Structures are given as structure tokens and as C-alpha cells.
Amino acid sequence: MRIGGKDTEGIDSRWIEVKNPATGELVDRVPAGTKEDVSCAVEAADAAFCLWAKKSMRDRGMILFHAAEIVRDQHKDLARLLTLEQGKPIRESIDEVRGYANVLEFYAGISAWQKGESVRLGTSGDCIIVHQPLGVCGAIIPWNMPVLIMGWKICPALLAGNTMVLKPASSTPLTNLRLGQILDDAGLPKGVLNIVTGSGDSAGTAIVKHPAVRKLSFTGDCTTGSKIREMAGAHLKDLTLELGGSDPMIVMPDAAIDRAVEGALRGRFYNAGQTCTAVKRLYVHEKISDQFIQKLKERIDTLTVGNGLGSRIDMGPMNSAQQRERISQMVEETRENKEGTILSGGSTMKGTAYEHGHFYRPTLVSNVAPDSRLVTSEIFGPVLPVMTVPDLDCAIREANNTRYSLGASIWTKDLTTAKRVFDEVRAGIIWVNRHLTVPPEVPFGGMNDSGIGRENGQHALDSYTQTKTLFLGW
Ligand code: NAD
């Protein structure tokens, strides 16, 4: 872990092993952080706050900019490390590392044009409204996109003048630690960003409960988010929660079919399906569904699954045995209850190349019953349920028939259809003829059980500040 600008082994001398999900081999080990380690990290962050908050936003932005330069320089090594601990194909790791550099650069860029506000009150006076940082903030992140999500949290928080304690997921802490070191090398003062490795129950809970942590930004499972909200409520902490999703993709008869097939393929199987905004439910209009499903199945059957470090790999392993087991059980349940027809995949990968990794075959299931767990739960893995719908009304109704509302996409050439989906489907982002892309410039987050608050864009920067008013009486 990194506390006060130094690598430390932690107080307890216990370790967490980080294993390669493709081979089961040990990649490295990190300290299992405790409540005491979190206290040290919060103290370091608190001590660094006063000077960091006094720097101009432009100076803080320049450090993010320098860090982006180093990240771009080292992107190949960083991507390799990410694949070793997370499993995704190296191409996707490179995308993610570059995406992280984009986030650093976006916030460095907007630091130059931050404006203040003032209100004139006639003869009684004038008011100046400033946006001040909150203090020490906590960030808790998952294993699926550990690099990008680290950027979404630390960039707006640090740029706004806060200091931070970040906890990576237990299975993917290594690239996060390396990125912490890079920020320090770029000129971040000691203690501004501290990284405590460890489990959710120990280090995670300690961050949530620490009274000096004023805001928490959490990305992860809905159940964990709900627990965190309850714990944070005791100290009235500010919260951003980015939780699960079950994004629908709707394909209309006028859509560009081949483009939509590729959209569904990437939307579902990117990162072995372990993406919050992945296509998790596919609704295809009955006029084109036979043709569409046939084409999609053919494409799925061409995907090459293997160790993410290999060449021409389309999909890597899942991140853990536990995640693979969860997905496997859902598919078995569907098969046993005859709740759908498995057209492709539907089992773990067989053969010596796969025996020590958490590989699952890219899976396509058609005619899925509306009450099947494949439709009602979040499927965080490479399994795509596809349903045929008679019209747009039905597609919109089914799309909204969920507790989640993170993203959704509509594939059509007709603007009126797209506008209807935008107006009527509940989600934080609606894509037209696209799915999955989340640029740092625009707010991102969910409605309903998918979360509270927004990351990215100016919105995230504002969420790490509180306003204070100066009243000048004349
Ligand atoms: P998780 O909730 O199990 O873990 C996320 C993080 O929380 C980890 O660092 C974990 O150690 C920590 N944690 C666990 N229990 C905790 C506790 N009691 N107190 C404090 N911290 C605790 O989630 P996961 O399995 O790592 O991630 C997958 C989930 O994340 C999926 O549901 C996915 O949709 C969601 N996700 C959402 C977004 C988004 O932006 N909306 C992005 C990526 C992932």
C-alpha cells in the first residue's frame, strides 16, 4: 500500500495474493490493510489537505497533466500488468490505460477555465460564491475496470482540492498502486493520494466509517452499495454510488444490421462481459430477429478465448472462480428450467490451455423467459439473453422492467424512434446506434438501483466541492 508518498507493508504483516486469472499463477502479493492502516492513511491525507487546497486549480491540473504524459509513455507496461491481474486481452488493457490518461487530461484541461459566480443585490451588497473542497475523500473501486474507475474518482476529487484514500479491489490492486507511484512522480505532494490495499470488510469498512472522511465514492455491487450508504449515513457523509446495471439494447427493423450485430458482440463480450454498462438484455424486433440472431451466433462462434497476453485473443478469462461459478449456475438453472434455448456456449472452456484459468465460453441464449434470472439479475459475465419483441412499445416496456437503470441503447435510423426511447427508457445514458462508450467529458451514472450521483464531466468536479458565500455589504 502507499501512505504519505511511501510504500508500506501495513501494521498487521498479513498479505493478499494476487493471482493471474488465466493461469492461476501468483503475480504478486500486497498487504492486507486494517483499520489502523486506514487511520494512518486518513491522517496523512488530512495533513496534506491544507496546502493542497490552497494551490491554484491550474497548478493541481498541471500535475494531472504530467501524470498523463508518464502514463502514455509507460502504457505498454501498465497494460501488461493490468492483464496479468485482471485477465482482459492486452488490447483492452491498452484501451483502458489510454482511457485513464484521457481522464487525467480532460480534468487537467478544464482546470484552466474554472469560473466563479457572483450575485449583485442592489444597494444592500454583492455576493461572491466559491466552490471549496470537502477535505479527505474515500474511494472504493471494483476489479472489472480498476484503472479507468480509479481515474473517474481521483481526477475530479484531487483537482477540486481534496485529498484521498483509495481502496482497490483485492484481486486487482497492482496497477492502481503503480498509478499512485506515477502521480507522486508527477509532483503530487506526499499524502494527497493514499492507497490502502485490503478486503472490503476490513479496509473498505474502515474508510466508510472513518469520521474524518467527508465524502465517499463507491463503485461496485448494489448490495455493497446499500450497506455503505447505511454506514455512511451515521456520519452524514456525502456519497456517490455507481452500482450494477442490466442495460437493454433494442434493435429495430430499420437498423444497420451488421453494425448492430457488432455492437451487440462488443457490448456484451468486451472484458468477458464484466462491464457495468455491458449489453445485458437484447431485444430484437420480430421482423428481423431470425436473421439478426443467426448472424450474431455466427460471429460469437468465431471469438477466440484465451490468455489475455496471447495474440489475437478476443476474450480473456473471468476475473475469479467465484464470478465464473455464479454465471455457470445461472446458465444451468436456465437449462434445467427450460427458460431459454442455448444457441452458443453454455459451459466452461475445456482443454489444457484453460484448465487453471476462469474461462467461460461466450454464450447466446434465445427465447428467454421474462422471469428467468438471466433477465431479472445482473449477468456479470459473457452470457447474452436475446428476446424477440413485436413492436417498440413492448421493447420499451421490457427495457424498463428492471430494478437497474444505468444505460440503454436503441439501434435505428429513425430519429423519432430514437427520441421516444430517450424520453421513455429510464437510464443515465441512452446511446443511439452505439453501446458501452463512456467519455470523460459527459456525466455518467445510474437511476433507480444503479446508483446515486454522477461521475465524469464538470458534474463530478462539482460533486467534490461545497459552495461558500461571501456577502459584501456596502
Ligand atoms: P463489490 O461490491 O463486491 O466490491 C467493490 C469494492 O467494494 C471492492 O473494493 C471491495 O473490496 C469493496 N467492498 C466490499 N464490501 C465492502 C464493505 N462492506 N465496505 C466497504 N467496501 C467493501 O463489487 P465487485 O464485484 O468488485 O464489482 C462488480 C459490480 O460493480 C457489478 O455489479 C458492476 O455492475 C458494478 N460496477 C458498476 C459500475 C458503474 O459505474 N455503475 C462500474 C463498474 C462496476
Boltz pocket constraint, residues with backbone or C-beta under 6 A from the ligand:
constraints:
  - pocket:
      binder: B
      contacts: [[A, 140], [A, 141], [A, 142], [A, 143], [A, 144], [A, 145], [A, 167], [A, 168], [A, 169], [A, 170], [A, 198], [A, 199], [A, 200], [A, 201], [A, 203], [A, 204], [A, 205], [A, 208], [A, 219], [A, 220], [A, 221], [A, 222], [A, 224], [A, 225], [A, 227], [A, 228], [A, 241], [A, 242], [A, 243], [A, 244], [A, 245], [A, 275], [A, 276], [A, 277], [A, 378], [A, 380], [A, 406], [A, 445], [A, 446], [A, 450], [A, 451]]
      max_distance: 6.0
